[in-house]
């Protein structure tokens, strides 16, 4: 009997815990979260229309580290991930498998700390589900399920356990850089945030919380396509690694033009109703720069793409433009001219002694 722990009680973590419990009655499945106060005796899983599919007990939702599991699925925000992973490396048993959902954010640079305990890392290229929390600790909506999952690992090459636990076919990627450079949230979210907020003061109020996807516009698509193109140039420049499995968003969304991209993203059914990282004030709705869309997808998303582009010698004027804007609203020094400021807290290759293409290729091989 396998023992599985989901770390993090947000939207993905809640549904992942529910699905693992529901599909694996012979496994012990736990969820570890910081605060148990708002968790009901059962979690309800609904479909897009809030119709209940099933419910599960929350008697295995805990607020402490379980140290003897076989598999740990990490769903915590990337800006908090480093501290959480290091804590788990120190406390859990040897030979455990850490699965990162998704595996972006530079987590591979923490692997050296896990080697002595033979802990393996596996990173998913994208999350298995699109999820909406109906009510924290009580109800979660499963909006869509991936037909396939793509992943890569360090210290492990057999990913059939994911297929067995989740019931979703899992395809191995050639190397972990295919996970790190996936143009999902680090491109998707940051291009949209820039388009939404860069033309006005960040604290300027709107009369409503903007629908993140349904109100998607051509400016957002233009920035997305331009940054996606700079990422593609970076992949092409890195010889010695197969990065064809880093799929352009133009292909992923089957949208080669700005207009097609806007039409596609604004009409995805699973994205309907998703609001923006904004908070209500007396003046109206303003950008919430403390939201994970800001804290996670810039420093632990777009910054990492920029770091690798820098090693590859690829010019990234549009990525730079977005990062400079983020620096202006966050008070952080992101770039010195065109060069990335290598702040010590960042999980970027340069902070781990990787500064040349040869070193980069060798690391990911």
Secondary structure as UniProt FT lines:
FT   STRAND          3..7
FT   HELIX           11..23
FT   TURN            25..26
FT   STRAND          28..32
FT   TURN            37..38
FT   STRAND          42..46
FT   TURN            48..49
FT   STRAND          52..57
FT   TURN            59..60
FT   STRAND          61..62
FT   STRAND          71..74
FT   HELIX           78..91
FT   TURN            94..95
FT   STRAND          97..100
FT   HELIX           107..113
FT   HELIX           115..117
FT   STRAND          120..124
FT   STRAND          129..135
FT   TURN            136..138
FT   STRAND          139..145
FT   STRAND          148..154
FT   HELIX           160..166
FT   STRAND          169..172
FT   HELIX           177..180
FT   HELIX           185..197
FT   TURN            198..199
FT   TURN            202..203
FT   TURN            212..215
FT   HELIX           218..237
FT   TURN            239..240
FT   TURN            244..245
FT   HELIX           249..252
FT   TURN            253..254
FT   HELIX           258..266
FT   HELIX           269..271
FT   TURN            272..273
FT   STRAND          278..280
FT   STRAND          285..287
FT   TURN            289..290
FT   HELIX           292..295
FT   TURN            296..297
FT   HELIX           298..302
FT   HELIX           303..312
FT   HELIX           317..330
FT   STRAND          335..336
FT   TURN            337..338
FT   STRAND          339..340
FT   TURN            344..345
FT   HELIX           349..352
FT   HELIX           357..364
//
